Amino acid sequence: MYKSLRTFSFLFGYLPIAAMNLKKFRAQKENLSKQEYDALIHTEPRKWAKGIMERTRSRIETSGLEHLPDGAALLVANHEGNFDIPVLLSEIPKPFGFISKKEVKKFPVIPVYMEDMNCVFLDRTDRKSAYKSIADTVGKLKDGHSILIFPEGTRSKGEGLIDFKSGFIRIAKDAGVPIVPIAIHGTSDIMEKNNNQIRPGHVTIGVLEPITAQEIEKMNAKQLIEKVKNTIEVEVQAMAQKKTDLQ
């Protein structure tokens, strides 16, 4: 309970500071390139995410950062738990936005930051919104911004990967950008497996070898879905086995 209070107190308590910093960042925007502004904006969510993860007292191991390409990329990760976003924000140095539920817009400050991070908001109850979110994501990638997507669409809670929805394939093909598979293991141990109480977890992240835009163009949707899902799934299983061997 104590760790839960510390974590959520920081999550919302940091927002006034974040709001002041955003105002300073926006004042500099005209003098910066898109890439420079993305990097500047990314510093604050990353600091916020690191603060959250420190308060959970979780251990995080990250490998494969050398696989992050220059320029825009579609980051595709499995979705294990609620802490996937804070973990990835805290560990991935490449600035990125992500697709989020529209309900997040009800929070103070957070959605304003997300807009400047080039996040895309999705109404899952509206099919037109789903099509628009694909078009918006393609537009942001073409404009040079990287985007993170969870093609499972919902949290697996550590029970194995769920089938990948095909929307990310269309996004990658239309935008002409590489796909970077990312494997996550252990975030559900922080919250989902503890009756939503926060406890320390051991999280492992693996940034895997990108699939180039040229490779993507040559493959059909079914082949790509299988390739991306299998690549991530094999890595998640290896992560789980390694933790078992160390116990």
C-alpha positions in Angstrom: 0.0 0.0 0.0 2.9 2.4 0.9 4.5 2.0 -2.5 1.2 2.5 -4.2 0.6 5.8 -2.4 4.2 7.0 -3.1 3.9 6.1 -6.8 0.5 7.7 -7.4 1.4 10.8 -5.3 4.3 11.4 -7.6 2.3 10.6 -10.7 -0.1 13.5 -10.0 2.1 15.6 -7.7 4.6 16.2 -10.5 2.1 17.7 -12.9 2.3 21.3 -11.8 6.1 21.2 -12.4 5.6 19.5 -15.7 3.1 22.3 -16.7 5.6 25.0 -15.9 8.3 23.3 -17.9 6.0 22.8 -20.9 5.4 26.5 -21.0 9.1 27.1 -21.1 9.6 24.5 -23.8 6.9 25.9 -26.1 8.5 29.3 -25.8 11.6 27.8 -27.5 9.8 25.9 -30.2 10.2 28.4 -33.0 14.0 28.3 -32.7 14.2 24.5 -32.8 14.0 21.9 -35.5 11.3 19.2 -35.2 13.9 16.7 -34.0 15.3 19.1 -31.5 11.8 20.0 -30.1 10.9 16.3 -29.9 14.1 15.6 -27.9 13.4 18.5 -25.6 9.8 17.5 -25.0 10.9 13.9 -24.3 13.1 15.0 -21.4 10.1 15.8 -19.2 8.0 12.6 -19.7 11.2 10.6 -19.3 12.0 12.3 -16.0 8.3 11.8 -14.9 8.5 8.1 -15.9 11.8 7.5 -14.2 10.4 9.1 -11.0 7.4 6.7 -11.1 9.5 3.6 -11.7 12.0 4.6 -8.9 9.1 4.8 -6.5 7.9 1.3 -7.4 11.5 0.1 -6.5 11.5 -2.1 -9.5 14.6 -3.4 -11.3 14.7 -2.7 -15.0 17.1 -4.3 -17.5 17.2 -3.0 -21.1 19.1 -4.4 -24.0 19.3 -3.7 -27.7 19.2 0.1 -27.7 21.8 0.0 -30.5 18.9 -1.3 -32.8 17.1 2.0 -32.5 17.4 3.6 -36.0 17.8 7.2 -36.9 14.7 9.0 -38.1 11.1 8.0 -37.7 10.2 4.4 -36.8 7.1 2.5 -35.7 7.9 0.9 -32.3 5.8 -2.3 -31.9 5.7 -3.8 -28.4 3.7 -6.5 -26.5 1.4 -5.0 -23.9 1.8 -6.8 -20.6 0.7 -4.2 -18.0 -0.2 -0.7 -17.0 3.5 0.1 -16.4 4.6 -0.6 -20.0 4.4 3.1 -21.0 6.3 4.4 -17.9 8.9 1.7 -18.3 9.5 2.4 -22.0 9.5 6.2 -21.5 12.1 5.9 -18.8 14.3 3.5 -20.8 14.0 4.3 -24.5 16.1 7.4 -25.3 14.5 7.9 -28.7 11.6 10.4 -28.5 8.3 8.8 -29.4 4.6 9.4 -29.1 2.0 6.6 -28.8 -1.6 5.7 -29.5 -3.8 6.3 -26.4 -7.4 5.9 -25.3 -9.3 9.2 -25.6 -10.3 8.9 -21.9 -6.7 10.2 -21.0 -7.9 13.6 -22.2 -9.8 14.0 -18.9 -6.5 14.2 -16.9 -4.9 17.6 -16.2 -1.7 18.5 -18.0 -0.9 15.0 -19.3 -2.9 15.2 -22.6 -1.3 18.6 -23.3 2.1 17.0 -23.1 0.9 14.0 -25.1 -0.1 16.3 -27.9 3.4 17.8 -28.1 4.8 14.3 -27.9 2.8 13.6 -31.1 0.5 11.0 -29.4 -2.7 9.9 -31.2 -6.0 9.6 -29.3 -8.4 6.8 -30.1 -12.0 6.3 -29.4 -12.4 2.5 -29.4 -16.2 2.7 -29.5 -16.1 4.6 -32.9 -14.9 2.8 -36.1 -14.4 6.2 -37.8 -12.1 7.2 -34.9 -10.1 4.0 -35.5 -9.6 4.8 -39.2 -8.7 8.4 -38.4 -6.1 7.3 -35.8 -4.4 5.2 -38.4 -4.3 8.1 -40.8 -3.1 10.5 -38.0 -0.3 8.0 -37.0 0.8 7.7 -40.6 0.9 11.5 -40.9 3.1 11.8 -37.8 5.5 9.2 -39.0 5.8 10.8 -42.4 6.5 14.1 -40.6 9.5 12.5 -38.9 8.1 11.5 -35.5 8.4 8.0 -34.0 5.3 6.3 -32.7 4.8 3.3 -30.3 1.9 0.9 -30.7 0.7 -2.1 -28.8 -1.0 -4.3 -31.5 -2.5 -6.6 -28.9 -4.9 -3.8 -28.1 -5.2 -4.8 -24.4 -3.0 -6.0 -21.6 -2.0 -9.6 -21.5 -1.2 -9.4 -17.7 1.7 -11.7 -18.2 -0.4 -14.6 -19.5 1.2 -14.8 -22.9 0.9 -12.7 -26.0 -2.6 -12.0 -27.4 -3.2 -12.0 -31.2 -1.8 -8.9 -32.9 -4.3 -6.7 -34.7 -3.3 -5.8 -38.3 -3.6 -2.0 -38.1 0.1 -1.5 -37.4 1.0 -3.2 -40.7 -1.0 -0.7 -42.7 0.6 2.1 -40.7 4.1 0.9 -41.4 3.5 0.3 -45.1 1.7 3.7 -45.7 4.3 5.6 -43.8 7.3 3.8 -45.3 9.1 3.5 -42.0 10.9 0.6 -40.3 9.2 -1.5 -37.6 11.2 -1.9 -34.4 9.9 -4.9 -32.3 10.2 -4.4 -28.6 9.8 -7.3 -26.1 8.6 -6.5 -22.5 8.5 -8.9 -19.6 7.7 -8.3 -16.0 5.5 -5.2 -15.8 2.4 -7.1 -14.8 4.4 -8.2 -11.6 4.3 -4.6 -10.5 0.5 -4.2 -10.4 -1.8 -6.6 -12.3 -0.7 -9.7 -10.4 -1.0 -8.0 -7.0 -4.7 -7.1 -6.9 -3.7 -3.7 -8.3 -1.4 -3.0 -5.4 2.1 -1.8 -6.4 5.1 -4.0 -5.6 8.7 -4.1 -6.9 9.1 -6.1 -10.1 11.9 -7.2 -12.3 11.3 -5.9 -15.7 13.3 -6.7 -18.9 13.1 -4.9 -22.1 14.6 -6.0 -25.4 14.8 -3.7 -28.4 15.1 -6.1 -31.3 16.5 -5.8 -34.8 14.4 -3.5 -37.0 12.4 -4.7 -40.0 13.3 -2.2 -42.8 10.8 -0.4 -44.9 12.1 -2.3 -47.9 11.5 -5.6 -46.2 8.0 -4.5 -45.1 7.1 -3.5 -48.7 7.9 -7.1 -49.9 5.8 -8.9 -47.3 2.1 -9.3 -47.0 0.1 -8.5 -43.9 -0.1 -12.0 -42.6 3.6 -12.6 -43.0 4.5 -9.4 -41.3 2.1 -10.0 -38.3 3.6 -13.5 -37.8 7.2 -12.2 -38.1 6.7 -9.3 -35.6 4.7 -11.3 -33.2 7.0 -14.4 -33.3 10.1 -12.2 -32.9 8.7 -10.6 -29.8 7.2 -13.8 -28.4 10.5 -15.7 -28.7 12.3 -12.9 -26.8 9.6 -12.7 -24.1 9.9 -16.5 -23.6 13.7 -16.3 -23.4 13.4 -13.5 -20.8 11.0 -15.5 -18.7 13.2 -18.6 -18.9 16.3 -16.6 -17.8 14.5 -15.2 -14.7 13.4 -18.8 -13.9 17.0 -20.0 -14.2 18.2 -17.3 -11.8 15.7 -18.0 -9.1 
